[in-house]
């Protein structure tokens, strides 16, 4: 499925009454090519429908225009036979779990409803597990939808809509997106949409992978061997998942550390995570940066190799976040805390070695990642096959959800993300970094939630991890201006 969630229909109608044929056949009749080949911007979306003009549409025209946009909901709610294989925006609602007892000390929630988005990546596991294991229900959030998004752009658009207009209230999201949305630099309206970061979902667990065409270069942490390819007249194409997102920043940092200017020497394109492997197969790019399980799957299909996992670039680096619209949290502070506590408990569960097999099996299913569980499981346990003969057993650079303070949203890390946003022109040069981080980062809520679930010992003594090294360059969160000045390759 290639569409964001639709707005509610202006009348009551059973979805399958619209389609006396299987939904998949109806969609194919509209678009007789694979959905992945249709440019997202050309597909009918709910934004093209005006409620004020709805009465002017004929029934037939309305059905043709709206059916594709509503297909994700139809698959889930109207055509049950297709839901397990959906790769589109689709929702799964929290249901009673027999082994979960609601807690007596949970906050008195303002609402039990929320819609949370995720993209098909291993680091979405905490949201999925919070649903599947009943943690949302445990804290009274009995009507939580966990909704698959086709891309980070779809997540952004649906966050901008909000659940009241058919979108979502929060999401598994690339950390920098929360800041760029709050600053209004990536919203479709170009207006600020304040967001809160409630938790870091994980550290590590991403990779930079390269086409087998360049296997002889034996690329690793050092990207400089690519300079000889560029010098030979080849303009390399490097794929990332969203402009200014974490994968964009890792790719740029890797290239720049090797003396390659990502603004001039290569072409950077955007490909949604689940499409990376297939896009490499068809030759759309020479290298990509993405989260797991897609690097591991590329190697298993012998289509490329892993140059490095991103923990080699920056040990235990921050990655995705649980982010929510600030207006939703401000209106429902206790419900937001309940969601946060559920996700924290899910992160603890996901990090236990004895749960890795089950976690991989749960999130591998069609309604979530739709990929072989083994492709998830190996790297989640620290078994990393680079596709070059190098195999790491029990790597300390595996994806972490809770251990080593993986869940706590350090402000020092967000300071780096905002600084890098300025470096590459994704945020204005005059951005007040501290003010923006203080506005978005809600580590105070994280600490409150951790206390309630009995994890006071997990609360760090400081909101900074101090000076850290990223590919040989030291970053001092107290001197972001000095860091920017020291960088040789930058756009600002």
C-alpha positions as CSV (number, residue, x, y, z in Angstrom):
1,X,0.0,0.0,0.0
2,X,1.3,3.4,-0.9
3,X,-0.9,5.9,0.9
4,X,-1.1,7.7,4.2
5,X,-4.2,7.1,6.4
6,X,-7.3,8.7,5.0
7,X,-9.6,11.2,6.7
8,X,-12.8,9.7,8.1
9,X,-15.6,9.4,5.5
10,X,-18.3,12.0,5.7
11,X,-20.9,9.2,5.9
12,X,-21.2,5.7,7.3
13,X,-20.3,3.1,4.7
14,X,-19.1,-0.5,4.9
15,X,-15.8,-0.5,2.9
16,X,-16.3,-3.8,1.2
17,X,-19.7,-2.8,0.0
18,X,-17.8,-0.5,-2.3
19,X,-15.8,-3.3,-3.8
20,X,-17.6,-6.5,-4.8
21,X,-14.1,-7.9,-5.8
22,X,-11.0,-8.4,-3.6
23,X,-9.5,-5.1,-2.6
24,X,-6.1,-6.0,-4.1
25,X,-7.7,-6.6,-7.5
26,X,-9.6,-3.3,-7.3
27,X,-6.4,-1.4,-6.5
28,X,-4.6,-3.2,-9.3
29,X,-7.3,-2.1,-11.7
30,X,-6.6,1.5,-10.8
31,X,-2.8,1.1,-11.0
32,X,-1.8,-2.0,-13.1
33,X,1.8,-1.7,-12.0
34,X,3.5,-2.4,-8.7
35,X,2.7,0.4,-6.1
36,X,6.4,0.9,-5.5
37,X,6.9,2.1,-9.0
38,X,4.3,4.8,-8.8
39,X,5.7,8.2,-7.6
40,X,4.2,8.9,-4.2
41,X,3.3,12.4,-5.2
42,X,1.3,11.2,-8.1
43,X,-1.0,8.9,-6.2
44,X,-4.4,10.0,-5.0
45,X,-4.3,11.1,-1.4
46,X,-6.8,12.2,1.2
47,X,-5.5,15.7,1.0
48,X,-6.9,16.1,-2.5
49,X,-10.5,15.7,-1.3
50,X,-12.3,18.8,-0.1
51,X,-15.1,18.2,2.4
52,X,-16.8,21.3,1.2
53,X,-16.9,20.1,-2.4
54,X,-17.7,16.5,-1.6
55,X,-21.4,16.8,-2.6
56,X,-20.3,17.9,-6.1
57,X,-18.6,14.6,-6.7
58,X,-20.6,11.8,-8.3
59,X,-20.6,8.6,-6.4
60,X,-18.5,6.9,-9.1
61,X,-16.0,9.7,-9.2
62,X,-15.8,9.7,-5.4
63,X,-15.2,6.0,-5.2
64,X,-12.4,6.1,-7.8
65,X,-10.7,9.1,-6.2
66,X,-11.1,8.0,-2.6
67,X,-10.7,4.2,-2.8
68,X,-6.9,4.2,-3.2
69,X,-6.5,6.6,-0.4
70,X,-8.7,4.5,1.9
71,X,-7.2,1.2,0.9
72,X,-5.1,0.8,4.0
73,X,-8.1,1.1,6.2
74,X,-10.1,-1.2,4.0
75,X,-7.5,-3.9,4.2
76,X,-7.5,-3.8,7.9
77,X,-11.1,-3.2,8.7
78,X,-13.0,-4.3,5.7
79,X,-11.2,-7.2,4.0
80,X,-9.7,-9.3,6.7
81,X,-8.2,-11.8,4.3
82,X,-5.6,-9.3,3.2
83,X,-4.5,-7.7,6.5
84,X,-1.7,-10.0,7.3
85,X,0.2,-9.2,4.1
86,X,-0.3,-5.5,4.0
87,X,2.8,-3.4,3.4
88,X,0.8,-0.2,3.5
89,X,-0.3,2.2,6.2
90,X,-2.3,-0.2,8.3
91,X,-3.3,-0.2,12.0
92,X,-3.4,-2.8,14.7
93,X,-5.3,-2.0,17.9
94,X,-4.5,-2.9,21.4
95,X,-6.6,-5.7,22.7
96,X,-7.0,-7.3,26.1
97,X,-4.0,-9.6,27.0
98,X,-4.8,-12.5,29.2
99,X,-1.5,-12.3,31.1
100,X,-1.6,-8.5,31.7
101,X,-3.1,-7.0,34.8
102,X,-3.8,-3.2,34.8
103,X,-1.6,-1.5,37.3
104,X,-3.1,0.3,40.3
105,X,-0.5,3.0,40.3
106,X,-0.9,4.1,36.7
107,X,-1.8,7.7,35.9
108,X,-5.5,8.7,35.6
109,X,-5.5,9.0,31.8
110,X,-7.5,11.7,29.9
111,X,-8.1,9.3,27.0
112,X,-7.5,5.7,26.2
113,X,-7.0,6.4,22.5
114,X,-3.9,7.2,20.5
115,X,-2.5,6.5,17.0
116,X,1.2,5.8,16.7
117,X,3.0,5.4,13.4
118,X,6.0,3.2,12.6
119,X,8.2,2.4,9.6
120,X,9.2,-1.2,8.9
121,X,12.5,-1.3,10.8
122,X,13.8,-3.4,13.7
123,X,14.0,-0.4,15.9
124,X,10.2,0.0,15.7
125,X,10.0,-3.1,18.0
126,X,9.3,-1.3,21.3
127,X,6.0,0.1,19.9
128,X,5.0,-3.2,18.3
129,X,5.9,-5.2,21.5
130,X,4.1,-2.6,23.7
131,X,1.0,-3.5,21.7
132,X,1.5,-7.2,21.3
133,X,2.5,-7.9,24.9
134,X,-0.3,-5.8,26.4
135,X,1.8,-3.0,27.9
136,X,-0.4,-0.3,26.5
137,X,-3.4,-2.0,28.1
138,X,-1.5,-2.4,31.4
139,X,-1.5,1.4,31.8
140,X,-5.1,1.9,30.6
141,X,-4.3,2.7,26.9
142,X,-6.7,0.1,25.6
143,X,-7.4,1.7,22.2
144,X,-4.0,2.3,20.7
145,X,-3.5,1.9,17.0
146,X,0.0,1.1,15.8
147,X,0.0,2.2,12.2
148,X,2.5,1.2,9.5
149,X,3.8,4.1,7.4
150,X,5.2,3.7,3.9
151,X,8.0,6.2,4.5
152,X,9.3,8.8,6.8
153,X,7.6,11.4,4.6
154,X,4.3,9.7,5.2
155,X,5.0,9.7,9.0
156,X,5.7,13.5,8.7
157,X,2.5,14.1,6.7
158,X,0.3,12.1,9.1
159,X,1.8,13.7,12.2
160,X,1.0,17.1,10.6
161,X,-2.6,15.9,10.1
162,X,-3.1,14.5,13.6
163,X,-5.5,11.6,14.4
164,X,-8.4,14.0,14.3
165,X,-7.9,14.4,10.5
166,X,-7.0,10.8,9.7
167,X,-3.3,11.0,10.7
168,X,-1.4,10.0,13.8
169,X,-0.6,11.5,17.2
170,X,2.9,10.1,17.6
171,X,5.5,7.9,16.0
172,X,8.7,5.9,15.9
173,X,10.7,8.6,14.1
174,X,14.2,9.7,13.1
175,X,15.4,12.0,15.9
176,X,16.2,15.1,13.7
177,X,12.7,15.1,12.2
178,X,11.2,16.1,15.6
179,X,13.4,19.2,15.5
180,X,12.9,20.0,11.9
181,X,9.1,19.7,12.3
182,X,9.2,21.9,15.4
183,X,11.2,24.5,13.4
184,X,8.8,24.2,10.5
185,X,11.5,23.4,7.9
186,X,10.1,20.1,6.7
187,X,6.3,20.4,7.3
188,X,4.2,20.6,4.2
189,X,2.6,23.8,5.5
190,X,6.1,25.3,6.2
191,X,4.7,26.2,9.6
192,X,6.2,25.0,12.9
193,X,4.6,21.9,14.3
194,X,5.8,21.5,17.9
195,X,6.9,18.0,18.8
196,X,8.0,16.4,22.0
197,X,10.6,13.6,22.2
198,X,9.5,11.3,25.1
199,X,12.1,8.6,24.7
200,X,15.0,7.3,22.6
201,X,13.8,4.0,21.1
202,X,17.3,2.6,20.5
203,X,21.0,3.1,20.0
204,X,23.1,1.5,17.2
205,X,21.5,-0.9,14.7
206,X,22.0,0.9,11.4
207,X,24.5,0.4,8.6
208,X,26.1,1.7,5.5
209,X,26.0,-0.9,2.7
210,X,27.7,-0.8,-0.7
211,X,27.0,-2.5,-4.0
212,X,29.1,-5.6,-4.8
213,X,30.5,-3.5,-7.8
214,X,32.8,-1.9,-5.2
215,X,33.8,-5.1,-3.3
216,X,37.4,-4.8,-4.4
217,X,37.7,-1.5,-2.6
218,X,37.1,-3.2,0.7
219,X,35.3,-0.2,2.2
220,X,35.0,0.1,5.9
221,X,35.1,3.0,8.3
222,X,37.3,4.8,5.8
223,X,35.3,6.0,2.7
224,X,38.3,7.6,1.0
225,X,38.9,4.7,-1.5
226,X,35.7,6.0,-3.2
227,X,37.7,9.1,-4.2
228,X,39.4,7.1,-7.0
229,X,36.0,6.1,-8.4
230,X,34.9,9.8,-8.3
231,X,38.2,10.9,-9.9
232,X,37.5,8.5,-12.7
233,X,34.4,10.5,-13.7
234,X,31.8,8.4,-11.8
235,X,29.3,10.4,-9.8
236,X,28.2,8.0,-7.1
237,X,24.6,7.7,-6.0
238,X,24.1,7.3,-2.2
239,X,20.6,6.6,-0.8
240,X,19.3,7.7,2.5
241,X,15.8,7.5,4.0
242,X,15.0,11.2,4.6
243,X,16.7,14.5,4.0
244,X,18.4,15.6,7.3
245,X,17.4,12.3,9.0
246,X,19.8,10.1,11.0
247,X,20.7,8.0,7.9
248,X,21.5,11.1,5.9
249,X,23.7,12.4,8.7
250,X,25.6,9.1,9.1
251,X,26.1,8.9,5.3
252,X,27.4,12.5,5.2
253,X,29.7,12.0,8.2
254,X,31.2,8.9,6.6
255,X,31.8,10.5,3.3
256,X,33.1,13.8,4.7
257,X,35.5,11.9,7.1
258,X,37.1,10.4,3.9
259,X,37.4,13.7,2.2
260,X,34.4,13.3,0.0
261,X,32.0,16.3,-0.1
262,X,28.4,14.9,-0.1
263,X,27.1,18.2,-1.5
264,X,29.4,18.1,-4.6
265,X,31.0,14.7,-5.2
266,X,28.0,12.4,-4.9
267,X,24.3,12.5,-5.5
268,X,22.2,11.8,-2.5
269,X,18.7,10.3,-3.1
270,X,15.9,9.4,-0.8
271,X,14.5,5.8,-0.7
272,X,12.1,4.5,1.9
273,X,13.7,1.8,4.1
274,X,11.7,-1.2,2.9
275,X,12.6,-0.4,-0.7
276,X,16.4,-0.2,-0.2
277,X,17.3,-3.8,-1.0
278,X,15.1,-3.9,-4.2
279,X,16.5,-0.6,-5.3
280,X,20.0,-1.9,-5.0
281,X,19.0,-4.9,-7.0
282,X,17.8,-2.7,-9.8
283,X,20.9,-0.5,-9.7
284,X,19.4,2.7,-8.4
285,X,22.3,3.4,-6.1
286,X,25.9,2.5,-5.3
287,X,25.5,2.7,-1.5
288,X,22.9,3.3,1.1
289,X,22.4,4.0,4.8
290,X,19.4,2.4,6.5
291,X,18.4,0.6,9.7
292,X,18.1,-3.1,10.1
293,X,17.0,-5.5,9.0
294,X,17.7,-4.2,5.5
295,X,21.5,-4.2,5.6
296,X,21.4,-7.8,6.8
297,X,18.9,-8.8,4.1
298,X,21.1,-7.2,1.4
299,X,24.0,-9.4,2.5
300,X,21.8,-12.5,2.6
301,X,20.6,-11.9,-0.9
302,X,24.2,-11.3,-2.0
303,X,23.4,-7.9,-3.5
304,X,26.0,-6.0,-1.6
305,X,28.1,-5.8,1.6
306,X,28.1,-3.8,4.8
307,X,31.0,-1.3,4.9
308,X,30.3,-0.6,8.5
309,X,27.6,-0.7,11.1
310,X,27.0,2.7,12.5
311,X,28.2,1.8,16.0
312,X,31.7,1.8,14.4
313,X,31.1,5.4,13.3
314,X,29.9,6.4,16.8
315,X,29.7,3.8,19.6
316,X,26.2,3.6,21.1
317,X,25.0,6.5,19.0
318,X,21.4,7.7,19.4
319,X,18.9,6.7,16.7
320,X,15.1,6.7,16.6
321,X,12.7,8.3,19.1
322,X,9.2,8.0,20.5
323,X,7.9,11.4,19.5
324,X,4.4,12.9,19.9
325,X,2.7,16.1,18.8
326,X,3.2,18.6,21.6
327,X,-0.5,19.7,21.6
328,X,-1.6,16.1,22.1
329,X,0.7,15.6,25.1
330,X,-0.2,19.0,26.6
331,X,-3.9,18.0,26.3
332,X,-3.3,14.4,27.5
333,X,-0.3,14.5,29.8
334,X,-1.2,11.4,31.8
335,X,-2.1,9.4,28.7
336,X,1.2,10.4,27.2
337,X,3.0,9.2,30.3
338,X,1.0,5.9,30.1
339,X,2.2,5.4,26.5
340,X,5.8,6.2,27.6
341,X,5.7,3.7,30.5
342,X,4.4,1.0,28.2
343,X,7.1,1.7,25.7
344,X,9.8,1.7,28.4
345,X,8.6,-1.7,29.6
346,X,8.6,-3.0,26.0
347,X,12.2,-1.7,25.6
348,X,13.3,-3.6,28.7
349,X,11.6,-6.7,27.3
350,X,13.2,-6.3,23.9
351,X,16.7,-6.1,25.3
352,X,16.6,-9.4,27.2
353,X,18.6,-12.0,25.2
354,X,16.0,-14.7,26.0
355,X,13.3,-12.6,24.2
356,X,15.2,-11.9,20.9
357,X,13.9,-14.9,19.1
358,X,10.3,-14.1,20.0
359,X,10.7,-10.4,19.3
360,X,12.1,-11.1,15.8
361,X,9.2,-13.5,15.1
362,X,6.6,-11.0,16.2
363,X,7.9,-8.0,14.3
364,X,8.7,-10.1,11.1
365,X,5.1,-10.8,10.3
366,X,3.3,-9.2,7.3
367,X,1.4,-6.6,9.3
368,X,4.8,-5.3,10.6
369,X,8.1,-5.7,8.8
370,X,7.1,-8.5,6.4
371,X,10.6,-10.1,6.3
372,X,12.3,-13.3,7.2
373,X,12.7,-13.4,11.0
374,X,16.2,-14.6,10.7
375,X,17.2,-11.4,8.9
376,X,16.1,-9.6,12.0
377,X,17.3,-12.1,14.6
378,X,21.0,-12.4,13.7
379,X,22.0,-8.8,13.9
380,X,19.7,-8.2,16.9
381,X,21.8,-10.7,18.7
382,X,25.1,-9.2,17.6
383,X,25.8,-11.7,14.9
384,X,26.9,-9.5,12.0
385,X,27.9,-11.0,8.6
386,X,29.4,-8.1,6.6
387,X,29.2,-10.0,3.3
388,X,33.0,-9.8,2.9
389,X,34.1,-12.8,4.9
390,X,34.1,-10.8,8.1
391,X,31.7,-12.1,10.6
392,X,31.4,-10.7,14.1
393,X,29.9,-12.8,16.9
394,X,28.4,-11.1,19.9
395,X,29.2,-7.7,18.7
396,X,28.9,-5.0,21.4
397,X,27.6,-2.7,18.6
398,X,24.3,-4.5,18.4
399,X,21.0,-2.5,18.6
400,X,20.2,-1.6,22.2
401,X,16.7,-0.7,23.4
402,X,17.3,-0.2,27.1
403,X,20.8,-1.2,28.3
404,X,23.5,1.4,28.6
405,X,20.9,4.1,29.0
406,X,19.7,3.5,25.4
407,X,16.2,4.7,26.1
408,X,17.0,8.0,27.9
409,X,16.9,11.0,25.6
410,X,20.2,12.7,26.3
411,X,20.1,16.4,25.5
412,X,23.7,16.3,24.5
413,X,22.8,13.9,21.7
414,X,20.0,16.1,20.5
415,X,22.4,19.0,20.5
416,X,24.6,17.1,18.1
417,X,21.6,16.4,15.8
418,X,20.6,20.1,15.7
419,X,24.2,21.1,15.1
420,X,24.5,18.7,12.2
421,X,21.2,20.1,10.9
422,X,22.8,23.5,10.8
423,X,26.0,22.1,9.3
424,X,24.1,20.7,6.2
425,X,21.6,23.6,5.9
426,X,18.6,21.6,7.2
427,X,18.1,24.1,10.0
428,X,18.8,27.9,9.9
429,X,22.3,29.0,10.8
430,X,21.0,31.3,13.6
431,X,19.0,28.5,15.3
432,X,19.2,28.8,19.1
433,X,20.3,25.2,19.7
434,X,19.8,25.0,23.4
435,X,16.4,26.7,23.3
436,X,15.2,24.3,20.6
437,X,16.5,21.2,22.4
438,X,14.9,22.3,25.7
439,X,11.6,22.8,23.9
440,X,11.5,19.4,22.2
441,X,13.4,17.1,24.5
442,X,11.1,15.9,27.4
443,X,13.7,13.9,29.4
444,X,11.7,15.1,32.5
445,X,8.8,13.0,31.4
446,X,11.1,10.1,30.8
447,X,12.4,10.2,34.3
448,X,8.9,10.5,35.8
449,X,7.8,7.5,33.9
450,X,10.9,5.5,34.8
451,X,10.2,6.1,38.5
452,X,6.7,4.8,38.2
453,X,7.7,1.5,36.6
454,X,10.4,1.0,39.2
455,X,13.4,1.9,37.1
456,X,14.7,4.8,39.2
457,X,18.2,3.2,39.1
458,X,18.2,3.6,35.3
459,X,17.9,7.4,35.4
460,X,21.3,9.0,34.4
461,X,22.8,11.6,36.7
462,X,23.2,14.0,33.9
463,X,21.4,14.9,30.7
464,X,24.7,14.9,28.8
465,X,27.1,12.0,28.0
466,X,29.8,14.6,27.7
467,X,32.4,14.9,25.0
468,X,32.1,12.1,22.4
469,X,34.0,11.0,19.3
470,X,32.4,10.6,15.9
471,X,34.8,9.1,13.3
472,X,37.7,10.7,15.0
473,X,36.1,14.1,15.5
474,X,35.3,15.2,19.1
475,X,32.0,16.8,19.8
476,X,31.6,18.9,22.9
477,X,27.9,19.6,23.5
478,X,29.0,22.7,25.5
479,X,30.8,24.1,22.4
480,X,28.7,23.2,19.3
481,X,30.0,26.4,17.6
482,X,33.6,25.3,18.0
483,X,32.7,21.9,16.6
484,X,31.1,23.5,13.5
485,X,34.1,25.7,13.0
486,X,36.5,22.7,13.1
487,X,34.7,20.8,10.3
488,X,36.4,21.1,6.9
489,X,33.5,19.9,4.9
490,X,30.1,21.5,5.5
491,X,27.4,23.4,3.7
492,X,26.8,26.2,6.2
